[in-house]
Amino acid sequence: PGSFFSPMFLTKVLGRTLTAPVRSLAALQQAAFTSKAALDAKRDFKRELAELKKRAVLGGGESRIEKQHAKGKLTARERVDVLLDEGSFREMDMLVEHRCSDFGMEKEQYPGDGVVTGSGTINGRPVYVFSQDFTVFGGSLSETHAQKICKIMDKAMLTGVPVIGLNDSGGARIQEGVASLGGYAEVFQRNVTASGVVPQISLIMGPCAGGAVYSPAMTDFIFMVKDTSY
């Protein structure tokens, strides 16, 4: 026991040099067990984080992605990859989930909540971008979905760079009621605030409705995809 709980051993386990004598074997054992528990917790956290990121990348799942491809449409992430310079995208709020508990919504959670947001470059020039994911609740906008969009719009105005919206949404998420409508009000407010401050560019990538077309109507440029959005 004396050699097993030597200062050298404890330094390796605890990751620090012992600066005071340990008074009992029980204290040594507790220190070793606590350190092991911390390492196990860290390992579990990394495993859980990797699983959440994998789920976020899949959006609504492989079967819904296949349906998108069958219609000749790319997924939200594929569109971002095509638009931005390779390797330049820096995603924000990848693991955000909605907070709705009505109509059994708490049982359907998708990391990212139906929109991919972040920054990147196009031909070396910085932009902020959001891309709605039709495979998650039809790309409908929830309270947290709106907060993600508003966040990158705020950052675009703060830094003076364009904001690009890839819209593929059925509009407000009706399960959230006024919370969703309030989210659109926040987006609209930023469309107005950003007008004349930074370029706002909208792409209509699918059969959009409601706020998903009202917001683009207030932006500077609108592009529509033939045979997909009209």
Beta strands, then each sheet from edge to edge (+ up, - down):
strand 1: 90-92
strand 2: 115-122
strand 3: 125-132
strand 4: 163-167
strand 5: 200-204
strand 6: 221-224
sheet 1: 1+ 2- 3+ 4+ 5+ 6+
end
